[in-house]
Amino acid sequence: MFTSVFIACALLGAIVGFFAGLLGIGGGLIIVPVLVYLLPLMGISAELAFPMALATSLASIIFTSSSAAFAHHKNGNIPWSIARKLVLSVAIGALLGAVIAGMLSLKALTIIFASAVLILAAYMFLSIKVQRSVTLPTRWGLQSIGLFTGVLASLMGIAGGAILVPILMYCSLSMRQAIGVATASGIIVAFFGALGYVVIGFGQSDLPPWSIGYIYLPALLGIVLTSSLFAPLGVKAGAKLPLSYMKKGFALFLMLVAFKMICY
């Protein structure tokens, strides 16, 4: 089973990496629904498959977000005075999200994920432009934003950029700065979210071999190895393709995935 999952997730990682480079989207929106359907085919129960998909997605994001954050730091896109104010609350939120996920039923997790994906897909499809409208909140305001982002991102198995970027742009940050802060925060979300899923997963006696808590190593290794190789290809393709139409097409795809998961 190790080999089968590794090969399947290597193919998944190639797709995730390509679309991440092409459209600038987080891989979790693709990884989670695919693993939710793939893992039961490998003999893993549906009840375990969803938290394992979330945990494995977050673990893979640690690597991709770290690379992206380093690039943003080199380009001066991360205002660390703002990012530092989000670190603690994002970490707490990510841990809390993992704990909440461990308490929820499969149906509840599915509805939360699908509903959030529908909202994000609608936002992407409509190409909503966020106008800078209010000044940046105080430290407590930023920490509240970080807590909300951490909880929801951990429950969805994503880095949280799709949540944090529009909020920060509304709070008068430029797009580059918002993306830079979100990328740096994404490392924290992924690390502490994955850590939370590891801790709560140790109480499960029926996890498959090669699991660390809810993180499934064959899937993680396959995704990480190929996603980093195919992301540059997506970036090159993005320079030649009409991205506005592709983003809308991808948003429609996400809506279909969300509807399918609601019926799961």
MARMARFI-494407 format. One line per field, with one value per residue (C-alpha): residue number from 1; chain; x, y, z. Coordinates in pm, 1 decimal. Each point is the difference from the previous one (the first is absolute). Layout:
// residues N
seq <- c(NUM;...) .
mol <- c(A;...) .
u <- c(X;...) .
v <- c(Y;...) .
w <- c(Z;...) .
END
This chain:
// residues 264
seq <- c(1;2;3;4;5;6;7;8;9;10;11;12;13;14;15;16;17;18;19;20;21;22;23;24;25;26;27;28;29;30;31;32;33;34;35;36;37;38;39;40;41;42;43;44;45;46;47;48;49;50;51;52;53;54;55;56;57;58;59;60;61;62;63;64;65;66;67;68;69;70;71;72;73;74;75;76;77;78;79;80;81;82;83;84;85;86;87;88;89;90;91;92;93;94;95;96;97;98;99;100;101;102;103;104;105;106;107;108;109;110;111;112;113;114;115;116;117;118;119;120;121;122;123;124;125;126;127;128;129;130;131;132;133;134;135;136;137;138;139;140;141;142;143;144;145;146;147;148;149;150;151;152;153;154;155;156;157;158;159;160;161;162;163;164;165;166;167;168;169;170;171;172;173;174;175;176;177;178;179;180;181;182;183;184;185;186;187;188;189;190;191;192;193;194;195;196;197;198;199;200;201;202;203;204;205;206;207;208;209;210;211;212;213;214;215;216;217;218;219;220;221;222;223;224;225;226;227;228;229;230;231;232;233;234;235;236;237;238;239;240;241;242;243;244;245;246;247;248;249;250;251;252;253;254;255;256;257;258;259;260;261;262;263;264) .
mol <- c(A;A;A;A;A;A;A;A;A;A;A;A;A;A;A;A;A;A;A;A;A;A;A;A;A;A;A;A;A;A;A;A;A;A;A;A;A;A;A;A;A;A;A;A;A;A;A;A;A;A;A;A;A;A;A;A;A;A;A;A;A;A;A;A;A;A;A;A;A;A;A;A;A;A;A;A;A;A;A;A;A;A;A;A;A;A;A;A;A;A;A;A;A;A;A;A;A;A;A;A;A;A;A;A;A;A;A;A;A;A;A;A;A;A;A;A;A;A;A;A;A;A;A;A;A;A;A;A;A;A;A;A;A;A;A;A;A;A;A;A;A;A;A;A;A;A;A;A;A;A;A;A;A;A;A;A;A;A;A;A;A;A;A;A;A;A;A;A;A;A;A;A;A;A;A;A;A;A;A;A;A;A;A;A;A;A;A;A;A;A;A;A;A;A;A;A;A;A;A;A;A;A;A;A;A;A;A;A;A;A;A;A;A;A;A;A;A;A;A;A;A;A;A;A;A;A;A;A;A;A;A;A;A;A;A;A;A;A;A;A;A;A;A;A;A;A;A;A;A;A;A;A;A;A;A;A;A;A;A;A;A;A;A;A) .
u <- c(0.0;294.3;111.4;-350.8;-74.6;344.4;-40.9;-356.4;103.9;306.1;-242.3;-219.5;304.2;84.9;-352.1;2.0;341.3;-93.8;-324.1;162.5;256.6;-257.5;-276.4;172.6;-240.3;71.4;31.1;-232.5;-310.7;104.1;182.7;-277.0;-289.1;226.4;135.3;-350.3;-92.3;339.2;71.3;-318.1;101.5;313.5;-203.1;-9.9;-342.5;-184.1;-4.5;380.2;51.4;-126.3;221.8;291.6;-57.7;-4.1;313.0;196.5;-96.2;119.4;327.0;70.2;-74.3;282.7;247.0;-170.4;-74.6;356.4;139.2;-249.6;55.3;376.2;-53.1;-239.0;248.4;280.6;-224.6;-92.4;-368.6;-46.4;-55.0;124.0;-133.3;-349.1;81.1;144.5;-328.8;-184.0;236.4;-129.4;-371.0;38.0;186.5;-265.4;-276.3;163.4;36.5;-357.0;-124.2;165.8;-155.2;-344.1;42.6;73.6;-330.9;-217.2;-173.7;91.0;-317.2;74.4;357.4;-125.7;-259.7;251.2;256.3;-250.1;-173.0;327.8;117.7;-325.1;51.5;365.2;-87.1;-277.6;244.5;250.5;-262.1;-142.7;353.0;-100.4;236.2;72.0;31.3;211.4;-262.0;111.2;321.8;194.2;-153.1;176.2;203.2;-312.9;-189.1;277.9;16.8;-375.2;44.8;287.4;-202.9;-291.8;233.3;186.5;-314.6;-169.6;319.1;77.7;-355.9;42.1;357.7;117.6;264.7;-258.2;111.4;-341.9;-145.7;269.4;93.2;-342.9;-26.9;345.8;-62.3;-324.4;212.0;213.0;289.9;116.2;-56.6;370.2;20.8;-324.4;124.6;338.1;-155.3;-243.7;284.0;202.2;-309.1;-68.0;315.4;-129.1;-348.6;139.0;252.0;-226.8;-304.4;195.9;141.3;-352.0;-111.1;304.8;-83.6;-371.5;75.3;215.0;-317.0;-123.1;75.4;-112.8;229.5;185.3;375.7;230.6;-218.5;121.6;-320.4;-237.9;283.0;39.9;363.9;-35.3;-243.9;211.3;322.7;-164.4;-161.4;308.4;244.5;-190.8;-182.2;329.2;111.5;-318.3;-64.9;258.1;-169.5;-328.5;164.0;134.1;-338.3;-165.6;197.5;-163.7;-355.5;-306.4;1.8;-330.0;-189.1;203.0;-69.8;-371.5;18.8;185.6;-257.3;-280.0;194.5;27.6;-374.2;-69.8;240.7;-173.2;-346.3;126.7;147.9;-324.5;-165.9;289.0) .
v <- c(0.0;231.7;-16.6;45.1;305.8;147.2;-26.6;136.7;293.2;68.8;52.8;212.6;204.6;68.1;133.4;202.6;149.4;91.5;173.2;170.2;151.9;73.1;157.3;87.2;-217.1;-204.9;-372.0;-92.7;75.8;-280.7;-233.5;-40.0;-109.4;-231.5;-172.7;-26.4;-216.0;-168.9;-126.0;-212.4;-176.1;-107.1;-160.7;299.1;71.1;316.6;121.2;-8.1;116.8;355.8;97.2;-181.5;204.5;324.0;-92.6;-118.4;310.6;228.8;-194.6;41.6;372.8;41.7;-66.1;200.0;302.1;7.7;23.6;268.2;201.7;1.9;138.9;268.9;93.1;41.9;229.2;209.0;-92.5;-97.7;283.6;-195.7;255.9;-114.4;-368.6;-31.9;121.8;-286.6;-283.5;-93.9;22.3;-186.0;-279.8;-23.4;6.5;-278.7;-222.0;77.1;-83.3;-342.2;-67.5;105.0;-224.1;-293.2;60.2;35.6;-269.7;-84.2;171.9;319.4;15.9;-54.4;276.6;248.0;-71.5;3.0;318.3;188.4;-122.3;121.3;347.9;15.8;-132.2;257.9;272.2;-123.5;-42.1;349.2;146.6;227.5;293.2;88.9;373.4;132.9;143.4;4.6;53.6;-295.1;-127.9;16.9;-292.8;-156.7;41.7;-169.0;-282.7;-56.4;-19.4;-243.8;-220.2;-18.6;-74.5;-269.4;-183.9;1.5;-80.0;-294.6;-131.0;22.8;-127.8;316.5;265.6;274.1;243.9;-6.9;118.7;240.7;181.9;163.6;100.2;162.4;177.2;137.9;124.8;216.3;-234.7;-29.0;-330.8;-90.3;72.0;-188.0;-303.9;21.1;9.9;-279.0;-217.6;46.7;-70.1;-306.5;-167.3;47.4;-122.8;-307.7;-87.1;39.1;-137.2;-309.6;-27.4;9.5;-278.7;-205.6;36.9;-81.8;-280.7;-190.8;-104.5;-190.3;-371.7;-81.0;232.6;-166.3;-70.0;287.3;251.6;266.0;90.5;87.1;82.0;-275.4;-11.3;-172.7;269.4;280.4;-115.2;-41.4;345.0;185.4;-160.4;85.8;321.9;188.5;-124.4;93.5;342.0;175.2;-155.3;150.8;340.2;-20.2;-111.0;290.0;245.6;-133.8;-93.3;222.3;-25.6;181.9;-269.5;-279.5;130.8;7.8;-351.6;-118.2;173.4;-188.7;-321.6;76.1;64.8;-340.3;-163.8;175.9;-109.0;-355.5;-4.2;124.4;-304.6;-224.5) .
w <- c(0.0;69.1;-363.4;-142.9;212.2;-65.3;-379.4;5.9;221.4;-213.6;-289.3;228.9;104.0;-364.8;-60.2;321.9;-74.7;-355.9;96.2;298.0;-234.4;-271.0;209.5;326.2;201.6;307.6;-52.0;285.1;-205.6;-236.5;238.7;258.1;-227.6;-202.7;311.8;145.7;-301.1;-48.3;351.8;34.3;-323.2;187.4;278.2;237.1;151.4;-106.7;362.7;9.3;-358.2;55.9;298.5;-166.8;-316.9;201.9;196.3;-303.7;-195.5;280.7;34.8;-372.9;22.7;253.9;-281.7;-274.9;220.3;133.7;-351.8;-99.8;320.6;-56.3;-350.5;129.7;273.8;-254.1;-203.9;305.1;-18.5;364.7;251.2;300.6;247.0;-105.2;-50.3;350.7;151.2;-169.6;89.4;345.6;-76.7;-331.3;179.6;272.4;-261.6;-202.7;307.1;102.5;-349.4;17.8;341.3;-127.6;-304.7;229.1;179.0;-311.3;-198.2;-358.0;-122.6;193.7;-133.2;-353.6;26.6;146.2;-270.3;-287.5;118.7;38.0;-342.2;-158.3;146.1;-109.8;-347.0;-40.7;104.1;-259.6;-274.4;45.0;7.6;285.4;39.9;361.7;49.4;283.7;230.4;364.1;187.7;135.2;328.1;333.8;132.9;153.2;-326.0;-194.7;251.3;-36.2;-377.2;48.5;235.5;-244.7;-290.5;191.3;109.4;-341.9;-193.6;229.8;-41.1;-379.4;-26.1;-178.2;68.5;50.6;-269.7;-167.9;331.1;118.0;-322.5;-64.7;367.6;5.8;-331.7;143.1;292.9;-233.5;-80.9;-359.0;-177.2;14.7;371.9;70.6;-192.0;174.7;347.3;-91.4;-130.3;318.5;210.1;-213.8;134.7;355.3;-89.6;-174.1;272.3;302.5;-181.8;-102.9;353.9;140.7;-232.7;102.0;369.8;-26.0;-246.8;247.2;180.2;-306.4;7.3;-356.1;-194.5;-289.6;11.6;-93.8;181.7;242.7;175.9;-282.5;-243.7;-259.2;-106.8;-343.1;-110.9;147.9;-166.4;-340.4;9.4;123.9;-245.9;-318.3;93.4;33.9;-343.4;-187.3;157.5;-226.8;-304.8;112.1;37.4;-357.6;-135.3;181.5;-208.8;-318.5;101.7;70.1;378.6;59.2;-190.8;158.3;350.8;-73.2;-140.8;308.8;222.1;-176.9;52.8;373.1;18.0;-156.4;245.7;291.3;-112.4;-46.7;350.5;153.4;-154.0;114.5) .
END
